[in-house]
């Protein structure tokens, strides 16, 4: 039973890192639907460097690549005022093609891995610490107030003396780095080997988790743990109960079915009227100085 729990917590760690980075982006008003692509690029960089140098170095390189792609998204969406959905989709499409060309030539297990304690990766406590750190920054600090102000009304924030460009760039770089770290953790800590497009939609689940959490880090933590359990159950249900009647392909659809159901619920008029204030008012809207 414990190996199943440990594997579930590792998937939760990956979702949590990617989703908390996206939550930080969105609280500053920047939507990045390319999180799946950032995870792919972080996974590829982490695998190649980790295999050559070491697992921990691979994690750092994956985070650095994610931060670089986050910065690129910032250039398009913040400085050039490109539609944020278009920019994010471009990152995702580029990542699928580039990773297929760049990383699929490598195969086999990693020669070097990071040590685990009771089958649990050290990335799990790091992810928990990251969530509570971002919650504290957003809720209790002056810079957190600036981030929330920029996400709600960048014009009013600028009039008050807040440099909205620096704040948004800071958030997209940190958010991208966490997405890249999530992808590198997937390969180095969870899978231990390269496979074609290894994220398998985890980035899209992370994106949905941000909406499910109502843009609140502590709710996001609970959602990530839930979806981590569902994901691992879909992969290895026999570790819980060998007599589950549903075929494996159907079980593997469960996390995505749950994601769709959550998105449908939060899109209803009743839900929007009750919880609309949770969404940053300027999310996805480029800001043009007057």
Secondary structure, DSSP 8 states (H G I E B T S, - for coil): -HHHHHHHHHHHHHHHHHHHHHHHHHHTT---TTHHHHHHHHHHHHHHHHHHT-HHHHHHHHHHHHHHHHHHHHIIIIIS---HHHHHHHHHHHHHHHHHHHTTT--SB-S----EETTEETHHHHHHHHHHHHHHHHHHSHHHHHHHHHHH-HHHHHHTT--HHHHHHHHHHHHHHHHHHHHHHIIIIII-B--TTTTTTHHHHHHHHHHHTTT-HHHHHHHHHHHHHHHHHHH-GGGT-TT--S-HHHHTTHHHHHHHHHHHHHTSHHHHHHHGGGS-TTTT------
